[in-house]
Amino acid sequence: MAFAISSTSFQNGGDIPKKFTCDSADVSPELSWTEPPAGTQSFALIADDPDAPAGTWTHWVLFDVQPAGRNLPEGVSKIDELPDGARQGRNDFHKIGYNGPCPPPGKPHRYFFKLYALDRKLDLKPATSKQEVEQAMQGHILGKAEWMGKYQR
């Protein structure tokens, strides 16, 4: 079975409930995943919106997630470093942790939650940018899984 990510918060390709957006509680959705590729030492998660008017907008950067874990609960704390050692980067709202969909009125936007299985920890500082995480991951990605939801105002 291929490495895959899923969520009980919304269906793949479905609408993201308001609870997970800037129009409500703005908490992160529950995410879980299957057994990763052999040799996985950590996970990184990037959530972004390629439909944003100014170009792809980053909503969440999370890295150094423990390899033994298989899920992220709903409502991950918006702090630099989580109790298990995972670290959160800075999103395009210039904040730490998850900030949900907040598109301008109009057509639906797509939000991609991309989980990467890595052959090492990244050991970057909290508040690192998506670009820095992507650069550090180069040559270390063992697998990638993706889940997408839509939201419009």
Residue pairs with C-beta under 8 A, 6 or more apart in sequence:
1 34
1 35
2 34
2 143
2 145
3 33
3 34
3 35
3 36
3 37
3 117
3 143
3 144
3 145
4 33
4 34
4 145
5 31
5 32
5 33
5 34
5 113
5 115
5 145
5 146
5 147
6 12
6 31
6 32
6 33
6 147
7 29
7 30
7 31
7 32
7 113
7 147
7 149
8 30
8 32
9 16
9 17
9 20
9 29
9 30
9 31
9 74
10 16
10 17
10 20
10 29
10 149
11 149
12 147
12 148
12 149
13 148
13 149
13 150
14 149
14 150
15 108
15 149
15 150
15 151
16 29
16 100
16 101
16 111
16 149
16 150
16 151
18 24
19 25
19 27
20 26
20 27
20 28
20 29
20 100
20 101
21 100
21 101
21 102
21 151
22 99
22 100
22 101
22 102
23 102
23 153
26 98
26 99
26 100
27 74
27 75
27 98
27 100
28 60
28 72
28 74
28 75
28 76
28 97
28 98
28 100
29 74
29 113
29 149
30 71
30 72
30 73
30 74
31 45
31 71
31 72
31 113
31 115
31 147
32 70
32 71
32 72
33 43
33 70
33 71
33 115
33 145
34 70
34 145
35 70
36 43
36 67
36 117
36 142
36 143
37 117
37 142
37 143
38 142
39 119
39 142
40 67
40 117
40 118
40 119
40 142
40 143
41 67
41 118
41 119
41 120
41 121
42 63
42 64
42 65
42 66
42 67
42 118
42 120
42 121
42 122
43 63
43 65
43 66
43 67
43 69
43 115
43 116
43 117
43 118
44 61
44 62
44 63
44 64
44 65
44 115
44 116
44 118
44 122
44 133
44 137
45 60
45 61
45 62
45 63
45 65
45 72
45 113
45 114
45 115
45 116
46 58
46 60
46 61
46 62
46 113
46 114
46 116
46 130
46 133
46 134
47 58
47 59
47 60
47 98
47 111
47 112
47 113
47 114
48 56
48 57
48 58
48 59
48 111
48 112
48 114
48 130
49 56
49 57
49 59
49 101
49 103
49 109
49 110
49 111
49 112
50 56
50 110
50 112
51 103
51 107
51 108
51 109
51 110
52 103
52 109
53 104
57 92
58 91
58 92
58 129
58 130
59 91
59 92
59 93
59 98
59 99
59 100
59 101
59 111
60 88
60 91
60 97
60 98
60 99
60 113
61 88
61 89
61 90
61 91
61 128
61 129
61 130
61 133
62 72
62 76
62 86
62 87
62 88
62 89
62 97
63 86
63 87
63 88
63 89
63 122
63 124
63 128
63 133
64 85
64 86
64 87
64 121
64 122
64 123
64 124
65 72
65 84
65 86
66 84
66 85
66 86
69 84
76 82
76 88
76 97
76 98
77 97
78 88
78 95
78 96
78 97
78 98
79 88
79 96
79 97
80 87
80 88
80 96
80 126
80 127
81 87
81 88
81 126
82 88
87 124
87 125
87 126
87 128
88 96
88 97
88 126
88 127
89 96
89 124
89 126
89 127
89 128
89 129
89 130
89 132
89 133
90 96
90 127
90 128
90 129
91 97
91 98
91 99
91 130
93 99
96 126
96 127
100 111
100 151
101 109
101 111
101 151
103 109
103 151
103 152
103 153
104 153
105 152
105 153
106 152
106 153
107 152
108 150
108 151
108 152
109 150
109 151
109 152
110 148
110 149
110 150
111 148
111 149
111 150
111 151
112 146
112 147
112 148
113 146
113 147
113 148
113 149
114 144
114 145
114 146
115 144
115 145
115 146
115 147
116 137
116 141
116 143
116 144
117 141
117 142
117 143
117 144
117 145
118 137
118 140
118 141
118 142
119 140
119 141
119 142
120 140
122 133
122 136
122 137
124 132
124 133
124 136
